[in-house]
């Protein structure tokens, strides 16, 4: 007869899982502030800066592609085993980053690193659903979401601080001892919970590796196809990659329909709650990436702030996401998933709409209020979306479902950024179409020429102000429309009867 583990023991195991998720999330953004040092260390000229961006894009690629496969393997082989494997891959990728002699090797190491780091999120979410009762599931998922988002927020500062102490390689080297410590701790703590029956060792089944390959090709082709540089009048795409993505996706669907044990049961999409959660997740990704890209650009182009100051302005939004994630989980467990998700999307829409009303030189308090409101909204929706998917797919598919809801958000970010960037370029060109460059004629005085230049600069600023307002208005509408699927989510399990184990 098994004895129920103490809440404190379960809390320590959950904390160890969250620590691994946080460590991997740091690596998503920590290289942003040290890219110049990496270029210098690898002797890469500034003319190859576009190629160096793959240090970031490669992580995004590995992060997205590995999730579905690792999620399904975790459901079949056991979450504890696959959490340790994923963390081991992350640590190995980090070690390869340290010894990489050139850019191509470094990008490859980042892809390996991300494959393990990305898998930790859905596996961690599935572990949380086993540790805690259903009545407290949303709060547990909110805490994991907060760990992931907090890592992304603190990554740039973390990377810059470590690089200042021991160079850019230290930001990867430190992952090795930290990852091993977290891995051993998680393995031992989860072993205790398995012995007491609180965490299972996997469900009978098989892994559809062929389906995983088709999905990986589709996601990788989509990421690469939309990862190019925007041209003046065209979408920032590589058409053949997008065609390959569509073909791979069609093949994936046809293959899955013929499998008794597919990678993802397409029948899940017949449940309106599951489909609604994934549609809402796409909307979250689209709205979030626009804010993360456009807010620093707004600060730089209109407010005259430095890149560092632009990043600090963005933090007024991002720092509230982990806060909202925990609050959203707490609210979802008490008031239901629909209430928390709806409140989140309304907060996003309100925050973004208020941004469209900013003057060309908004006050600090005004910017803080609106950005914080939007960031809080993004956090509020994390737990109810994940909890809804897990409620639909059941215990045997929790890691797979968690992976899919995360992938849909990443797809929303990829597609949304490319589409809105392309539209934005065309929109800006139309706004400036009737404003020719100020050319100095022989009979023009200095005062007249300076006045013409000032008028032209003011026209540019007005056009940029209009463009940014249009961006945030579109995303406010997207968030408002996402309220519809939010109303279709699972209602949750009601007021909890058991306390959440202390962390």
N, C-alpha and C positions, 0 to 999 in steps of 0.2 A: 504494500500500500504506500503510495507516494505522499509525502508531506508537503504542504503548500509552502513555498519559499517566503521568507520575510519580505515585507515591502521595502526595507532598506537594501536588501540584497538585489532585489529587482531594480531598484532605483540606481544602484551603482552600475549594474549591467547596462541600463539604458543610457546612463551618462557616458559610459565608455563608447557605446555605439555612436552617440552624438558627437563625441570628440573626433572620431574618425571622419564623420561627415564634414565637420568643421575644418579639419586639416586639409581635406581634399578640396573644399570650397575655396580656401585661401589661394590655392594654386590657379584658380580660374583667372584671377585678376592681379596677382602679386607681381607678374612680370611687366605690367603696364608701365610702372614708374622706373623700371631698370632696363628697358629696351636699349637705350643709348649705351649703357655699360656692356650689355651683351654684344651689341654690334662691335664695340671697340675690342672686347675680349676675343671675339672670333675674327677680327680684322675684316669686317664687312663694311664697305663704303656706304655712305648715306644714300647714294644713288640706288641701292638695293633695299631701300626701306620697305617697299611693297612686298618683297619676298620675306623680309623679316617679320611682317605682320602674320605670317603663318605660324610663328611661335605661339600666337594667341589663337588663331583660327584652327590650328592643328589640335589644340586642347579641346576646343568646342566640337570639332569633328569626332574625336575619339570619345568624348563625353556623351554625345548623342547616339552614336552608332552602337556602342557596347551595351547600352541600358537594356533593350528588349531581350537580348540573348542571356545576359547575366541574370536578369530577373527571372526568366523561365528556369534556368539551371538552378537557381536558389530555391524555387518552389519544388523542384523535383529532388535535388540532391541534399537539400538542407540549408537553411539560412546561415547557421553558424559557420559551416564549412565554407560557403561561398563568400561570406563577409571576410573571412580570413584570406581567401584566395584573392579577392578584389583588392584588399589592403596590401597584400604581397605584390600584386602587379603594380599598384601605385608606388610602392617603395622602390621596386625594381626600376620603373620608369624614371623615378627621381634620381636614382644612382646613375642611370645611363645619361641623364641630362648633365651630370657633373663631369663625366668623362667624354662627352661628345666633342670631337675635334672641329666640327664644321656645322654650318647652318642646317644642312639636310639631315644630319644625324640628330641634331638637337630637336628639329621638328618631329622626326620619327619617335624620339624618346618622349616628347610631349604627348604624342598620340597614345603611346603605351601607358604613360602616366594617367592620362585622362580616362582611358578604358577602365582602369581599376577604380579611379576616383569617382567616375560617373555611376558605376555599379553600386557604390556604397549607399547612395540615396534611396533607391527603391528597396534594396535589401534591408536597410535600416528601418524603413517604413514598415516593411512586413514583420520585422522582429518586434517593433513596437506594438503591432496589433495582437501579437501573441502574449507579450508581457502584461498588457493592461486590458481590463474588461472593456467591452464594447461601449459602455456608457462614458468612458474616459478616452476613447480612441482619438477623437478630434484634437484634444489638448496634446496628447502624445505626438501626433503628427504635426501639430503646430510647433512644438518644441524642436522637432527634427528640421522642419522648414526654417525655423528661426536660426538654427545652427548653420544651415546651408547659406542662408541669406547674409548672416553676420560675417561668415567667412568671405563672401564676395565683397562686402562693404569694407572690411578691414584689410583685405589683400594688398591693395596698393601701398598703404602705410606700413604694413608688415614687411613687404618686399623691400621697400626703400630703407627701412630701419636695419634689416639684416645685411643688405648690400653695403650699407655704410660701415658696418662692423667688419665684414670679411670678404667683400666682393660679391658679384652676382651668383657665383656658384654656391655660396652658402645658403641661398634661399632654397636650393634643391637638396643640398647635403643634409640640412637640418631635418628634412622629412624622413631620413633613414632611421635615426634613433627614435624620433617621435612616433613614426609609424610602427616600428617594432614594439615599442612600449604599449601603444594602444592595442596592437594586434594580440599580444600575449594577454593583456588584461581582459580584453573582450572574449577571447577564447576560453579563459578560465571561468569568468563570471557567467557566460552563457552555458558552459558545461554544467555548472551548478543548477541553473534553471532547467536544463534538459533533464537532469537527474530527478528533479522534483516534478517533472511533467508540465512545467509552465511554458516551455518552448519546445516545439516539435522538431523532428529531424528530417523533414521533407515528406512529400506525398508521392505515392506510386505514380509512375508515368514515364514518358520519354520526352526528350528534347528534340524539337524539329530544327536541326542545324541547317538544312537546306532553306527552310523558310527564313531563318535568321540571316542567312547569307543574302537572300533576295531583299530583305528589308534593309540590311546594312548598305547594300549597293544603292538602293533607292534614297536612303537618307544621306549617304555620302555624296551622291551625285547632286542632290538638291542643295546641300551646303556648299559644294564647290561651284555649282552653276550659278548660285546667287551671291557668290563671294567675290565677284570681280569689281573693277572700278567703274563707276557710273560715267557714261558719256553724256554729252550735252542733250541729246534728244532720244535716248534709248534707255531701256531698262538695264540695270547693272547685272547682266546675265551672260552666261556662256551657253548658248542655245543647245548644243549637242549634249552637254551634261544634263540639262533639264529634260531633254527627250529621253536620255538614258534613265533618268529618275522615274519618269512616267512609265516607261516600259517595264522597269524593274518592279514598280509598285503593282502594275497590272498582273505581272507574272506571280508576284507574291500573293495577291488576292486569289487568283485561280488555283495556285498551289495549296493555299490554306484551306480552301473549300473542299479539297479532296483528301485532307488528312484527318485521321481519327483523333490524333493528338497533335493539334497544330501549335505553332508558337504562340498565337493569340486566337482565342475563339472568337470568330467574327460574329457569332450569335450574341455575344455580349452587347453589340451595338443595337440589337433589337430592344433592349431595355432603355427606355427613354432617359432614365437617370444617368446611365453610363454615357450615352451619346451626348447628353446635355453637359455633363462634366467636362468631356473632352472638347466640345465646342467652346465652352467658357474658358478652358485653359488656352486654346488658340487665341482668344481675345486678350487674355492676360499677357501673353507673350508679345503680341503686336503692340499693345499700348505701353508695355514696360520698356521695350527696346527703343521706342521713339523718345520716351522721356530720358533714357540714359544717354542717348546720342545727342539729342537736340538741346538739352539744358546746358551742357558745357559749351556747345557752339553758340548758344544765345549769350552766355556770359562773355565769351571771347569776342564775338562780332559786334554786339550791341552795347554791352556794358563796359567794354574795354578792360576786362579782367584778364589776368594771366591764366595759363593752363591749370596751374595749381589752384588758383581761386575758383576756376570753373569746376574743378573736381570737388572742392569744398562745398560749392553751391549744390552740386548734385547730391552730396551726402545728406543734405536736408531732406531729400526724398528717400534715399536708400537706407538711411539709418532707422527710419520708421518701419521698414518692411519686417525685420525680425520682431519688433515690438508688436506690430499688427498680427504677425503669425501666431504668437503665443496668445494674444487677446482673442483672435479669431477662433482658435481651438477651444479656449475657455467658453466663449459665447456659444459656439456650435454645440458643445456638450450640454449646455443648459437651455438654450432657446431653439436649437435645431440648426441643421446645416443650411437650410434655405435662408434663414434670418441672417446668419453670419455672412454668407456669400452675397446676398442682396445688398446688405449694408456696405460690404466692401466695394462692389461695383458702383454703387451710388456715390461713395466717397471718392473713388477714382474719377468718375465723371464730374463731380463737383469741383475737385481740385484742379483738374485739367481745364474745365470751363473758366474758372477764376484766373488761370494763367493767361487765357486768351484776352482778358481784360487789362493785363498789365500795360502801363504806359512804357515809353521807351526807356525810362529810368525809374524802375519800381524801387520802393523802399525795402530795406532788409527784412523788416517784420512782415511785410506783405508777402515777399517771396517765401519766407520761412513758413508762414501759415499755409499757403496754397500747396507748396511742395510736400510739407509734412502730412497734409490731409490726403494727398494722392498716395504717398508712400504707405500710410496707414491702411488705405483701402487695398493696395496690392497685398499687404500682409494678411488682411482679414480673409481673403478668398483662398489662401493656400490650404488650410486644414479641411474646410468643408468639401473642396473638390477632391482631394485625395481620399478622404473618408468615404465619400459617396462611391467612388470607384471600387474601393476595397469592400464596401458593403454589398456591391453587386456581384463581384467576381468570386467571393467566398474565400475561405482559408487556403484552399489549394492553389490559388492564383494571385495571392496578394502582392508578391514581388513583381510579377508580370504586369498586373494592373497598375501598380505604382510607377513602374518604368514607363508605361504607355502615357500616363497623364503628364509625366515630366517631359517626355519626348514631344508631345503635342504643343507644350508651351515653347520648347526650343524651336519647333517648326514655325510657330506663330512669330517668334522673334526673327527668324531668318527671312521668311516670306514678307512679313510686314515691313521690315527695314528696307528691303530691296524695292518693294512696290512704292512705298511712300517717298523714298529717296528719288526714284525716277520721276514720280509725279511732282515732287518739290522742285527739281531742276527745271522742268518744263514750266511750272507755275512762276518761278522766279524770272525766267526768260520773258514770259508774257508781261509780267509787271514792269520789266525794264525795257520793253520793246520800243516804246515811244520816247526813250531818254537817251539821246546820243552822247557819246563821250565828249567832254568839253575840250575843244581844240582852240588853241590860241591863234587868232588872226593877227596880221602885222599891225593893224590899227587898234588893237585891244590894249588897254592900260593894265597895269598890274592889279589894280583894284577890281577891274571888271573880270579879269581872268580868275582871281581868287574867289570872287563872288560866284562865278560859274562852277568852279570846283566845289565850293561849299554846298551849292544847290544840288550838284550831282551826288555828293556824299550823303546829303539829307535824303535824296530820292532813294539811294541804296538802302539807307537805314529804314526808311518807311516800307520799302519792299520786303526787307528782311523781317521787320516787325509783323507785316501782314502774313508772310510765309509761315513764321513760327506760330502765329495765332491760328492759321489754317491747320497746321499739323496737330496742335493740341485740341482744336475743335473736332477734327476727324476722330481722334482717339477718345475724346469725351463721348462722342456719339457711339463709338464701338463699345465702350464700357457701359453706356446706357442700354444699348441693344442686348448686351450680355446679361442684363437682368432677367431677360426672358428665359434662357436656359437655367439661370440660377434658381428660378422659381420651380424648376422641374427636378431639382436634386432630391436626394434622400432626405427625409425629415429628421434622421438621427434616431437615437435610442432613448431620448428623454432625459429627465433629471437623474444624475448618477446616484447609485446607492452605495458605492464603495469609494473610499478615498484613493487618490492617486498616490502611489508610493513616493516617498520623499526623494529628491534628487540632491 
